[in-house]
Amino acid sequence: MQATISYIKEKTGNFIPDIALVLGSGLGEFTKNLDGITLPYGDIPGFKTSTVKGHNGSLFFTTLFDKKIVVMQGRLHFYEGYELSDITYPVKIFKMLGVKTLILTNAAGSLREDFKPSDLMLISDHINFTCKNPLIGKNDDTLGERFPDMSNIYTDSLRDLAKKCAAESEIELKEGVYVMTTGPSYETPAEVKMFGILGGSAVGMSTVPEAIVSNYLGLKTIGISLITNYASGISKEKLSHNEVVEVGRIATKKFTKLINAIINKIEV
């Protein structure tokens, strides 16, 4: 971790980020018109590289609305063969850099007929269907407590702020429970039906490990899903990752508008 921090500070100087933003599949266009410092994951000691289409694979440091932000342009996934410790390593680095608020985004499949492709969903809670936890192992008491409470992972005050920003921006923002599976195969119709019965609203292959560690570290956390498709059984269409990336491209303007509004109003 010290090697990672030293390298980042060497490249960014006295840049101390207030907010970290993790961009999901197809959402990389958020930084397109922003100026900043780009550090490819492959150049950063301790970082692994993303292998998924739609994930740029770099840290981007910029200032937006007088707030210093570090953007994770693409994340790592369990299905790529990485350990949960690799996936959540950047979140720990963000904490050490000075980040107080983490914004998580992802692409997800809808478990409900009324949550349609290109909708944005505010995550109210999650179901970890991987049966794996990134906090397993010896605890580092300097980072967080052994048995952290998980009753408010997605910070209430940030969720209220997101709803307010959406209303002011005239953006429809759904709200629901995110279900994580390991992937990389999509879910079967029977699994989709089960997730719906359990209370899930959308399903994906990321976000939950980062949210758990963020909560553990004491960061304020918010999660937003871009609904890119209907999950198996709800739609008769064959699922593909290309569809995920394409819907992300189409929804970029709406997504960017909402994230900008949230960042603008976040108190740091």
C-alpha positions in Angstrom: 0.0 0.0 0.0 2.8 2.4 0.8 4.4 1.8 -2.6 1.0 2.5 -4.2 0.5 5.7 -2.3 4.1 6.9 -3.0 3.7 6.3 -6.7 0.3 8.1 -6.9 1.6 11.1 -4.9 4.7 11.3 -7.0 2.6 11.6 -10.2 -0.2 13.8 -8.7 1.7 16.0 -6.3 -0.4 17.4 -3.5 -3.7 16.3 -5.0 -5.9 15.0 -2.1 -9.2 13.7 -3.5 -12.4 14.3 -1.6 -14.5 11.9 -3.7 -13.9 8.6 -5.5 -16.0 7.5 -8.4 -16.0 4.0 -9.8 -17.3 3.7 -13.3 -19.1 0.5 -14.4 -19.4 -1.1 -17.8 -20.2 1.3 -20.6 -20.0 4.4 -18.4 -16.4 5.4 -19.2 -17.5 8.4 -21.2 -18.1 10.4 -18.0 -14.5 11.7 -18.1 -14.4 12.4 -21.8 -14.4 16.2 -21.6 -12.5 16.6 -18.4 -8.9 17.6 -17.9 -6.8 15.7 -15.4 -4.0 13.2 -14.7 -4.4 9.6 -16.0 -2.5 6.7 -14.4 -3.0 3.3 -16.1 -3.5 0.5 -13.6 -0.6 -1.4 -15.1 1.8 1.4 -14.0 0.6 1.6 -10.4 2.3 -0.7 -7.9 -0.2 -3.1 -6.3 -2.9 -2.5 -8.9 -4.2 -5.3 -11.2 -5.4 -4.6 -14.8 -9.0 -4.9 -16.0 -9.6 -7.3 -18.9 -13.2 -6.4 -19.7 -14.5 -4.5 -22.8 -15.9 -1.1 -21.7 -13.4 -0.7 -18.8 -10.6 1.7 -19.6 -8.3 0.5 -16.8 -6.9 3.7 -15.2 -7.2 6.2 -12.4 -8.1 9.7 -13.4 -7.5 12.6 -11.1 -9.5 15.8 -11.8 -11.3 18.7 -10.2 -15.0 19.2 -10.7 -17.2 21.9 -9.0 -14.1 22.8 -6.8 -13.9 19.3 -5.5 -11.0 17.0 -6.1 -12.0 13.6 -7.5 -10.3 10.3 -8.3 -12.2 8.3 -11.0 -11.7 4.6 -11.4 -12.2 4.1 -15.1 -13.2 0.5 -15.0 -13.1 -2.0 -12.1 -11.9 -5.5 -11.5 -14.3 -8.4 -11.3 -14.3 -11.7 -9.4 -15.1 -13.6 -12.7 -11.8 -12.3 -14.2 -10.0 -14.6 -11.7 -9.1 -11.9 -9.2 -9.3 -12.3 -5.4 -11.7 -10.0 -3.6 -8.7 -8.4 -1.9 -7.5 -7.4 -5.4 -11.0 -6.0 -6.3 -11.3 -4.0 -3.1 -7.6 -2.9 -2.9 -8.3 0.5 -4.7 -11.0 1.3 -2.1 -8.4 1.0 0.7 -6.1 3.2 -1.3 -8.8 5.8 -1.8 -9.2 5.9 2.0 -5.5 6.4 2.5 -5.4 9.2 -0.1 -8.0 11.1 1.9 -11.3 10.2 0.2 -14.4 10.6 2.4 -17.2 9.7 -0.1 -17.3 6.8 -2.6 -19.7 6.8 -5.6 -20.2 3.3 -7.1 -21.8 2.7 -10.5 -22.5 -0.4 -12.4 -24.4 -1.9 -15.3 -27.2 -4.3 -14.2 -30.0 -6.4 -15.5 -33.5 -5.7 -14.5 -35.4 -8.2 -12.3 -38.6 -6.2 -12.7 -40.7 -5.4 -15.8 -41.1 -1.8 -14.7 -37.3 -1.2 -14.6 -36.5 -0.9 -18.2 -33.2 -0.6 -20.1 -31.5 2.9 -19.8 -33.2 3.5 -16.4 -31.0 4.6 -13.5 -31.5 2.8 -10.2 -30.4 4.1 -6.8 -29.2 1.2 -4.7 -31.0 1.0 -1.4 -29.5 -2.2 -0.3 -27.9 -5.3 -1.7 -28.0 -9.1 -1.6 -24.6 -10.8 -1.8 -25.3 -14.0 -3.6 -21.6 -14.9 -4.1 -21.4 -16.2 -0.6 -18.0 -14.6 -0.4 -16.9 -11.6 1.7 -13.8 -9.4 1.2 -13.3 -9.0 4.9 -12.5 -12.7 5.5 -9.1 -13.1 7.0 -7.0 -11.5 9.7 -8.5 -8.0 10.5 -6.4 -4.9 10.3 -7.7 -2.9 13.3 -6.2 0.3 11.9 -8.7 0.1 9.0 -11.9 -1.0 10.6 -13.5 -3.2 13.2 -13.7 -7.0 13.0 -17.5 -7.2 12.8 -18.8 -4.1 11.0 -22.5 -3.2 11.0 -24.0 -3.4 7.5 -27.4 -1.8 8.2 -26.6 1.5 6.3 -24.0 0.6 3.7 -25.6 3.0 1.1 -25.6 6.1 3.2 -29.1 7.5 3.8 -28.1 11.1 3.5 -26.4 10.5 0.1 -29.4 8.6 -1.2 -31.7 11.5 -0.2 -29.3 13.9 -2.0 -29.4 11.7 -5.1 -33.2 11.7 -5.1 -33.2 15.5 -4.8 -30.6 16.0 -7.5 -32.6 13.7 -9.8 -35.8 15.6 -9.2 -34.1 18.9 -9.9 -32.5 17.6 -13.0 -35.8 16.1 -14.2 -34.3 12.6 -14.3 -36.4 9.6 -13.3 -34.5 7.7 -10.7 -35.7 4.3 -9.6 -34.7 2.7 -6.3 -34.1 -0.9 -5.5 -32.0 -3.8 -4.2 -29.0 -4.9 -6.1 -28.1 -8.6 -6.3 -24.6 -9.7 -7.0 -23.6 -13.0 -8.6 -20.1 -14.1 -9.5 -20.6 -14.3 -13.2 -19.3 -14.4 -15.9 -22.4 -16.4 -17.2 -25.7 -14.5 -17.0 -28.4 -15.8 -14.7 -30.9 -18.5 -15.6 -34.6 -17.7 -15.8 -35.1 -19.8 -12.6 -32.4 -17.8 -10.7 -33.9 -14.5 -11.9 -37.3 -15.6 -10.6 -35.8 -16.5 -7.3 -33.9 -13.2 -7.0 -37.2 -11.4 -7.6 -38.9 -13.4 -4.8 -36.1 -12.5 -2.5 -36.7 -8.8 -3.1 -34.0 -8.1 -5.7 -34.6 -5.3 -8.3 -31.5 -5.6 -10.4 -28.7 -8.1 -10.8 -25.0 -7.7 -11.7 -21.5 -8.9 -11.1 -19.8 -6.2 -9.1 -20.1 -3.3 -6.6 -21.0 -5.4 -3.5 -17.3 -6.2 -2.4 -16.4 -2.5 -2.8 -19.5 -1.4 -0.9 -18.7 -3.8 2.0 -15.1 -2.5 2.3 -16.1 1.1 1.9 -18.6 0.7 4.8 -15.9 -1.1 6.8 -13.5 1.8 6.2 -16.1 4.4 7.3 -16.6 6.0 3.9 -19.9 7.5 2.9 -21.2 5.4 0.0 -23.7 5.7 -2.7 -24.5 3.2 -5.5 -26.2 3.8 -8.8 -27.0 1.1 -11.4 -27.6 1.7 -15.1 -30.2 -0.8 -16.2 -28.9 -2.2 -19.5 -31.2 -5.1 -20.2 -34.0 -7.3 -18.8 -32.6 -10.4 -17.0 -33.3 -13.9 -18.4 -36.9 -14.9 -18.5 -38.3 -11.4 -18.3 -37.2 -10.8 -21.9 -37.0 -13.3 -24.7 -33.9 -11.5 -26.1 -30.5 -13.2 -25.9 -28.2 -11.4 -23.5 -24.8 -10.0 -24.6 -22.1 -7.8 -23.2 -22.2 -5.7 -26.3 -25.8 -4.7 -25.4 -24.5 -3.6 -22.0 -21.8 -1.3 -23.5 -24.2 0.1 -26.1 -26.9 1.0 -23.6 -24.2 2.6 -21.4 -23.2 4.8 -24.4 -26.8 5.8 -25.0 -27.5 6.7 -21.4 -24.2 8.6 -20.9 -25.8 12.0 -21.1 -28.4 11.3 -18.4 -25.9 9.5 -16.2 -23.4 12.3 -16.5 -26.0 14.9 -15.7 -27.0 13.1 -12.5 -23.5 12.3 -11.3 -22.5 15.9 -11.9 -25.4 17.2 -9.9 -24.6 14.9 -7.0 -20.9 15.8 -6.9 -21.9 19.5 -7.1 -24.0 19.2 -4.0 -21.9 16.8 -1.9 -20.4 18.4 1.2 -16.7 17.6 1.6 
